Amino acid sequence: MCTGQLKKLCHWGPAIALGMIKIITMMTIHCSRQFWPPEESFWAKVNFCLFFVLSGCTLFHFISAISEGPGFLPLKWMPEKTTDIQFLQYCTVCQGYKAPRSHHCRKCNRCVLKMDHHCPWINNCVGHHNHGHFTAFLAIGGCSISTFTLFSWVTTLLSVKPVPFPSPPFFILVLVVFAIGLSIGVVLTVGMLLFFQVCDQNLNKKLIIKAILRNKTEIEDWIVEKAYHRRFGTDEKFVYPYSKGWLFNMKQVFTWDCSPVGDGIHWPVIDSCDQFTLTKEQLAQKMDKRRRARKFRIIEPSYGSWVPIRYGCGVLCHPPYTDETRITLNVGDIVIVTRWRRYWLFGEKEQETVNDVPIKRIRGWFPRPCAIEIIENNQYSFKSSKSD
């Protein structure tokens, strides 16, 4: 049974990634020694050594991103000054406040320091402690050399000229072709992921701006986008507090040993902002969401199924494209809905609270035919037919 750090590896994401690394590495070594033997020339030695270094670095940073982890906020965390509580969100799961740039991950079940996203390939979040290792892992130098070496081996084998190495068995040829597909897939998909990890598209100016060099995570990018929408049509501008110049921002992630800078709780900010500039914006956005929320009463049971056949083809064929929870609800339950789709609703079940805090938050998606909207200023309800 997997325990400790090995538990993170016992998951389909790391297992597939390690399998791909092993297949590509073994086939590249085999083909490189046949197609361009290191003992024959200086450049062959350089190519062979370079591939070993890059492949080793990929494996090292991959394991480090898993073992280091993103860094978690201590349970029941409180700010040093109690007056700062008013600027922070409360986490009912961790029973503490969320520090600036911290977010709760429902898969890790903890509040993560400087959370960027949860990555299934490392079975962990990308956050403050492992951001550097994760970005280094995404470098595709080793796979680029593998693709070139494997492709050159196959084209040499299929050419009409005499082959400088023995004809391989059929299963070796199949493995090499499979490895080529894997390496090309890695170059394309991981390269695209690296692009989104390092780059961001500024749609207003149509310029590619470095996201890491702007010191902005994926979640923060979404918060800032909503902040701009909240102020659209006004003279008020939202200033992102953590970007202090591209060189300074780069040093926050890229260090010689990929170790993090700072404690993950207190952050350097620009002069016109403070530690809570972003958290205040988050609280304002949450208040806006609550004002837009609607109450629904459950009239048919929701069983939390990902394949809800009983509610018709519309619900079955138009699921929310997200891995967020599908919740179980009983007839008579009240749900505060904050997101709408034509066939699905997202909300939080209304339940008993202790000190205005729910005992356990139950929120997620459920089929729209299960509920009717409550009109609080009247004595009746009607079935909502509106969509996004």
C-alpha positions as CSV (number, residue, x, y, z in Angstrom):
1,M,0.0,0.0,0.0
2,C,1.3,3.5,-0.9
3,T,2.2,5.7,2.0
4,G,3.8,9.1,2.5
5,Q,5.3,10.7,-0.7
6,L,4.8,7.4,-2.6
7,K,1.0,8.0,-2.3
8,K,1.3,10.9,-4.7
9,L,2.9,8.7,-7.3
10,C,0.2,6.0,-7.0
11,H,-2.2,7.9,-9.3
12,W,-2.9,7.6,-13.1
13,G,-1.3,11.0,-13.8
14,P,2.2,10.4,-12.5
15,A,2.1,6.7,-13.6
16,I,1.3,7.6,-17.2
17,A,3.9,10.5,-17.2
18,L,6.6,8.2,-15.8
19,G,5.8,5.5,-18.3
20,M,6.0,8.0,-21.2
21,I,9.4,9.3,-19.9
22,K,10.7,5.7,-19.6
23,I,9.6,4.6,-23.1
24,I,10.9,7.7,-24.8
25,T,14.2,7.6,-23.0
26,M,14.9,3.9,-23.6
27,M,14.0,4.1,-27.3
28,T,16.0,7.3,-27.8
29,I,19.1,5.6,-26.2
30,H,18.6,2.5,-28.4
31,C,18.2,4.5,-31.6
32,S,20.9,7.0,-30.8
33,R,23.5,4.3,-30.3
34,Q,22.6,2.7,-33.6
35,F,22.1,5.8,-35.8
36,W,24.8,8.0,-34.3
37,P,27.1,6.0,-32.0
38,P,28.8,8.3,-29.3
39,E,32.1,6.6,-29.8
40,E,32.3,7.6,-33.5
41,S,32.4,11.4,-33.2
42,F,32.7,14.3,-30.9
43,W,29.2,15.7,-31.8
44,A,27.6,12.3,-31.3
45,K,29.0,12.4,-27.7
46,V,27.7,15.9,-27.2
47,N,24.2,14.8,-28.5
48,F,24.2,11.8,-26.3
49,C,25.3,13.7,-23.2
50,L,22.9,16.5,-23.8
51,F,20.0,14.2,-24.1
52,F,21.0,12.4,-20.8
53,V,21.3,15.8,-19.0
54,L,17.9,17.1,-20.3
55,S,16.1,13.8,-19.7
56,G,17.6,13.6,-16.2
57,C,16.5,17.2,-15.5
58,T,13.0,16.5,-16.7
59,L,12.7,13.5,-14.3
60,F,14.3,15.4,-11.4
61,H,12.0,18.4,-11.7
62,F,8.9,16.1,-12.2
63,I,9.7,14.2,-9.0
64,S,10.5,17.4,-7.2
65,A,7.3,19.1,-8.2
66,I,5.4,16.1,-6.7
67,S,7.5,15.6,-3.5
68,E,8.0,19.3,-2.7
69,G,4.3,20.1,-3.1
70,P,2.8,23.6,-3.4
71,G,3.0,24.4,0.3
72,F,-0.1,24.6,2.4
73,L,-1.5,27.3,4.7
74,P,-1.5,26.0,8.3
75,L,-4.9,24.8,9.5
76,K,-6.9,27.4,11.4
77,W,-4.6,30.1,10.2
78,M,-5.2,33.6,11.5
79,P,-3.5,36.9,10.5
80,E,-1.0,38.5,12.9
81,K,-3.4,41.4,13.4
82,T,-7.0,40.6,14.2
83,T,-8.1,43.8,12.4
84,D,-6.9,42.3,9.1
85,I,-9.6,39.6,9.3
86,Q,-12.1,41.9,7.7
87,F,-10.0,41.8,4.5
88,L,-9.8,38.0,4.2
89,Q,-12.0,35.1,3.2
90,Y,-12.8,32.4,5.7
91,C,-12.3,28.7,4.7
92,T,-14.9,26.5,6.4
93,V,-12.9,23.3,5.6
94,C,-9.6,24.4,7.0
95,Q,-11.4,26.4,9.7
96,G,-9.1,29.4,9.2
97,Y,-8.7,32.5,7.0
98,K,-7.1,32.4,3.6
99,A,-3.9,34.4,3.4
100,P,-3.3,36.7,0.4
101,R,-2.8,34.6,-2.8
102,S,-4.0,31.4,-1.0
103,H,-6.9,29.4,-2.3
104,H,-8.6,26.2,-1.2
105,C,-8.1,23.2,-3.4
106,R,-11.0,20.7,-3.1
107,K,-8.8,17.9,-4.4
108,C,-5.9,18.5,-2.0
109,N,-8.5,19.5,0.7
110,R,-6.2,22.2,1.9
111,C,-5.6,25.9,1.4
112,V,-2.7,26.2,-1.0
113,L,-0.1,29.0,-0.9
114,K,0.0,31.0,-4.1
115,M,-2.2,28.4,-5.9
116,D,-2.0,28.4,-9.7
117,H,-3.9,25.2,-10.5
118,H,-4.3,21.5,-9.6
119,C,-2.3,19.4,-12.1
120,P,-3.4,15.7,-12.5
121,W,0.0,14.8,-14.1
122,I,1.8,15.5,-10.8
123,N,-1.2,14.6,-8.7
124,N,-0.6,17.8,-6.8
125,C,-1.3,21.5,-6.9
126,V,1.1,24.0,-8.5
127,G,1.8,26.6,-5.9
128,H,4.4,28.6,-4.1
129,H,6.9,25.8,-3.3
130,N,6.9,23.9,-6.5
131,H,6.2,26.5,-9.2
132,G,9.8,26.6,-10.3
133,H,10.2,22.8,-10.5
134,F,6.9,22.5,-12.4
135,T,7.9,25.2,-14.9
136,A,11.4,23.5,-15.4
137,F,9.6,20.2,-15.8
138,L,7.7,21.6,-18.8
139,A,10.9,22.4,-20.7
140,I,10.8,20.2,-23.8
141,G,14.5,20.1,-24.7
142,G,14.8,16.4,-24.1
143,C,11.7,15.4,-26.0
144,S,12.8,17.7,-28.9
145,I,16.1,15.7,-29.2
146,S,14.2,12.5,-28.8
147,T,11.9,13.4,-31.7
148,F,14.8,14.3,-33.9
149,T,16.8,11.1,-33.1
150,L,13.8,8.7,-33.4
151,F,12.6,10.2,-36.6
152,S,16.1,10.2,-38.1
153,W,16.4,6.5,-37.2
154,V,13.1,5.6,-38.8
155,T,13.8,7.6,-42.0
156,T,17.2,6.0,-42.3
157,L,15.7,2.5,-41.9
158,L,13.0,3.2,-44.6
159,S,15.4,4.7,-47.1
160,V,16.7,2.8,-50.1
161,K,20.3,3.3,-49.1
162,P,22.1,0.6,-47.1
163,V,21.3,0.8,-43.4
164,P,24.4,1.4,-41.2
165,F,23.0,-0.8,-38.4
166,P,21.3,-4.3,-38.2
167,S,17.7,-4.5,-39.2
168,P,15.6,-4.3,-36.0
169,P,12.9,-6.8,-34.9
170,F,9.4,-5.9,-35.8
171,F,8.4,-5.1,-32.2
172,I,11.3,-2.7,-31.8
173,L,10.1,-0.8,-34.9
174,V,6.6,-0.7,-33.4
175,L,8.0,0.6,-30.1
176,V,10.1,3.3,-31.9
177,V,7.1,4.5,-33.9
178,F,5.0,4.6,-30.7
179,A,7.8,6.5,-28.9
180,I,7.8,9.0,-31.8
181,G,4.1,9.6,-31.4
182,L,4.6,10.1,-27.7
183,S,7.5,12.5,-28.1
184,I,5.7,14.6,-30.7
185,G,2.6,14.6,-28.5
186,V,4.7,15.7,-25.5
187,V,6.4,18.5,-27.5
188,L,3.0,19.8,-28.7
189,T,0.9,19.4,-25.6
190,V,3.5,20.2,-23.0
191,G,4.9,23.0,-25.1
192,M,1.4,24.5,-25.3
193,L,1.1,24.1,-21.5
194,L,4.5,25.8,-21.0
195,F,3.3,28.6,-23.3
196,F,0.2,29.2,-21.1
197,Q,2.3,28.8,-18.0
198,V,4.9,31.4,-19.1
199,C,2.8,33.5,-21.5
200,D,-0.5,35.3,-21.4
201,Q,-2.5,37.0,-24.1
202,N,-3.4,40.6,-23.6
203,L,-6.5,40.8,-25.8
204,N,-6.7,44.6,-25.5
205,K,-3.3,45.3,-26.9
206,K,-2.9,42.1,-28.8
207,L,0.6,41.5,-27.4
208,I,2.0,38.4,-25.8
209,I,3.0,39.3,-22.3
210,K,4.9,36.9,-20.0
211,A,2.5,35.7,-17.2
212,I,5.3,34.6,-14.9
213,L,7.1,37.8,-15.6
214,R,3.9,39.6,-14.6
215,N,3.9,37.5,-11.3
216,K,0.3,36.4,-11.9
217,T,-1.2,32.9,-11.4
218,E,-4.0,31.3,-13.4
219,I,-6.5,32.0,-10.6
220,E,-5.3,35.6,-10.2
221,D,-5.6,36.2,-13.9
222,W,-9.3,35.2,-13.7
223,I,-9.8,37.5,-10.7
224,V,-8.2,40.4,-12.5
225,E,-10.4,39.7,-15.6
226,K,-13.5,39.9,-13.4
227,A,-12.2,43.1,-11.8
228,Y,-11.9,44.7,-15.2
229,H,-15.5,43.6,-16.0
230,R,-16.8,45.0,-12.8
231,R,-15.3,48.5,-13.6
232,F,-16.2,48.4,-17.3
233,G,-17.6,51.8,-18.4
234,T,-16.2,53.7,-15.4
235,D,-13.1,55.7,-14.8
236,E,-12.0,53.4,-11.9
237,K,-9.1,51.1,-12.7
238,F,-8.0,48.0,-10.9
239,V,-4.2,47.8,-10.2
240,Y,-2.7,44.4,-9.8
241,P,-0.5,44.6,-6.7
242,Y,2.2,41.9,-7.2
243,S,3.9,42.9,-10.5
244,K,7.0,44.9,-9.7
245,G,8.8,44.7,-13.0
246,W,9.7,41.7,-15.2
247,L,13.1,41.1,-13.7
248,F,11.9,41.1,-10.1
249,N,8.9,38.9,-11.0
250,M,11.1,36.4,-12.8
251,K,13.3,36.1,-9.7
252,Q,10.2,35.1,-7.6
253,V,9.9,31.8,-9.5
254,F,13.3,31.1,-11.2
255,T,16.1,30.5,-8.7
256,W,19.2,28.3,-9.1
257,D,17.7,25.5,-7.0
258,C,14.0,26.3,-7.8
259,S,13.4,27.1,-4.1
260,P,10.7,29.6,-3.4
261,V,11.3,33.2,-2.3
262,G,9.4,34.4,0.8
263,D,7.1,32.6,3.2
264,G,4.1,32.3,0.9
265,I,2.0,34.6,3.2
266,H,3.5,38.0,3.0
267,W,4.2,39.4,-0.5
268,P,6.1,42.5,-1.9
269,V,3.6,44.8,-3.6
270,I,3.8,48.0,-5.6
271,D,3.7,51.3,-3.9
272,S,0.0,52.2,-4.7
273,C,-1.3,48.9,-3.2
274,D,-1.2,47.0,0.1
275,Q,-1.2,43.3,1.1
276,F,-4.9,43.1,0.9
277,T,-5.6,44.8,-2.5
278,L,-6.4,41.6,-4.2
279,T,-8.3,40.0,-1.3
280,K,-10.5,43.1,-1.0
281,E,-11.4,42.7,-4.7
282,Q,-12.2,39.0,-4.1
283,L,-14.6,39.9,-1.3
284,A,-16.3,42.5,-3.5
285,Q,-16.7,40.0,-6.3
286,K,-18.2,37.5,-3.8
287,M,-20.6,40.1,-2.6
288,D,-21.6,40.8,-6.2
289,K,-22.1,37.0,-6.8
290,R,-24.3,36.8,-3.7
291,R,-26.5,39.7,-4.9
292,R,-27.0,37.9,-8.2
293,A,-27.7,34.6,-6.5
294,R,-31.2,33.1,-6.7
295,K,-33.0,30.6,-4.4
296,F,-34.2,27.3,-5.8
297,R,-36.3,24.6,-4.2
298,I,-35.7,21.0,-5.1
299,I,-38.8,19.2,-6.5
300,E,-37.1,16.1,-7.8
301,P,-34.2,14.2,-6.1
302,S,-30.8,14.8,-7.5
303,Y,-28.6,11.7,-7.1
304,G,-25.2,13.3,-8.0
305,S,-24.8,11.2,-11.1
306,W,-22.4,12.1,-13.8
307,V,-24.7,10.3,-16.3
308,P,-28.2,11.5,-15.3
309,I,-30.3,9.5,-17.8
310,R,-33.6,10.0,-16.0
311,Y,-33.7,13.8,-16.7
312,G,-33.8,13.6,-20.5
313,C,-31.5,13.9,-23.4
314,G,-31.0,17.7,-22.9
315,V,-29.4,17.2,-19.5
316,L,-27.5,14.1,-20.5
317,C,-26.0,15.6,-23.7
318,H,-25.2,19.1,-22.3
319,P,-23.2,18.4,-19.1
320,P,-21.0,21.2,-17.5
321,Y,-17.5,20.9,-19.0
322,T,-15.8,20.8,-15.6
323,D,-14.8,18.2,-13.1
324,E,-16.6,20.1,-10.3
325,T,-18.8,18.0,-8.0
326,R,-22.3,16.9,-8.9
327,I,-24.3,17.0,-5.6
328,T,-27.0,14.9,-4.1
329,L,-30.1,16.8,-3.1
330,N,-33.5,15.7,-1.6
331,V,-37.0,17.0,-2.3
332,G,-37.5,20.2,-0.3
333,D,-33.9,21.2,-0.1
334,I,-33.1,24.9,-0.7
335,V,-30.1,25.8,-2.9
336,I,-28.5,29.2,-3.4
337,V,-27.7,29.1,-7.1
338,T,-24.9,31.3,-8.5
339,R,-24.3,29.9,-11.9
340,W,-26.7,29.0,-14.6
341,R,-26.7,26.7,-17.7
342,R,-29.6,25.8,-19.9
343,Y,-29.8,22.3,-18.4
344,W,-27.7,22.6,-15.2
345,L,-27.4,24.8,-12.2
346,F,-24.5,25.4,-9.8
347,G,-25.2,26.3,-6.2
348,E,-24.7,25.7,-2.5
349,K,-27.2,23.9,-0.3
350,E,-28.8,26.0,2.4
351,Q,-28.3,24.4,5.8
352,E,-27.8,25.0,9.5
353,T,-25.0,27.2,10.5
354,V,-22.8,27.7,13.6
355,N,-21.8,31.4,14.1
356,D,-23.1,32.1,10.6
357,V,-20.8,29.4,9.2
358,P,-22.2,26.3,7.5
359,I,-21.4,23.0,9.3
360,K,-20.3,21.5,6.0
361,R,-20.5,23.3,2.7
362,I,-22.4,21.2,0.0
363,R,-22.1,22.8,-3.4
364,G,-21.9,21.7,-7.0
365,W,-23.9,21.1,-10.1
366,F,-27.3,19.5,-10.3
367,P,-29.8,19.0,-13.2
368,R,-32.1,22.1,-13.8
369,P,-35.3,20.0,-14.0
370,C,-34.9,19.1,-10.4
371,A,-35.6,22.6,-9.1
372,I,-38.0,25.6,-9.3
373,E,-37.0,29.1,-8.5
374,I,-38.4,30.7,-5.4
375,I,-39.9,34.2,-5.8
376,E,-39.5,35.6,-2.3
377,N,-41.8,38.6,-2.7
378,N,-44.7,36.3,-3.7
379,Q,-46.4,33.3,-2.2
380,Y,-45.6,30.9,-5.0
381,S,-42.8,29.5,-7.1
382,F,-42.5,28.9,-10.8
383,K,-40.3,26.7,-12.9
384,S,-37.5,28.8,-14.3
385,S,-37.0,28.6,-18.1
386,K,-34.2,31.1,-18.4
387,S,-30.8,30.2,-19.6
388,D,-27.3,31.8,-19.6
